[in-house]
């Protein structure tokens, strides 16, 4: 019996649907790709016991994403699975309506394949936390596999050293690291590292994170760590 998570994907665009389905399958998911609402309902009827999550495009023929989301929420077996809307529509009222219908997340096209995977894993983490390779705090996603950071669904261009520092802090939000501890961690990345080099890297990291740089706090006399004010935000 397979331990793979099964994803219902409803996407009528041939190229993007095939690309996303193949990408998810390469990442060890089983994908039921429906190209319209009728096919999605068929998959639900025939595979309800196996579906763990749904990714629904809103604008598809026959039954749109909102209808399929409503069907899922009223279904006796899969009523509580995570539902993600993936759509090119960019109107706030559509997003609000989708969330009111019971969608758990809303991803605007175009979105990178890794970002969609991040949203999928974030939702599945609620049921199987130990299987997730992503960290999320508010608008920030950190991909522990590809060593990437996304903010507001945009990839942040970090150096390897900046990412290493970010991963340390985000993976262990209750810890505060001294400059020496950070130096030891990044010394493999740079041949010559000095105490104040850490300050420069953290400053650059915060600048690239923009408003979300507030998540990294300077603990005077100690070092750097996650801003604990935002641990439960």
Secondary structure as UniProt FT lines:
FT   STRAND          6..10
FT   HELIX           14..26
FT   TURN            27..28
FT   STRAND          30..34
FT   HELIX           37..47
FT   TURN            48..50
FT   STRAND          51..56
FT   HELIX           65..73
FT   TURN            76..80
FT   STRAND          82..87
FT   HELIX           92..100
FT   TURN            101..102
FT   STRAND          105..108
FT   HELIX           113..125
FT   TURN            126..127
FT   HELIX           129..131
FT   STRAND          134..137
FT   TURN            138..139
FT   STRAND          140..143
FT   TURN            144..147
FT   STRAND          148..151
FT   TURN            152..153
FT   STRAND          154..156
FT   HELIX           160..171
FT   TURN            172..174
FT   STRAND          176..178
FT   HELIX           179..186
FT   TURN            187..189
FT   HELIX           195..209
FT   HELIX           210..215
FT   STRAND          216..219
FT   TURN            220..222
FT   STRAND          223..226
FT   HELIX           228..230
FT   TURN            231..232
//
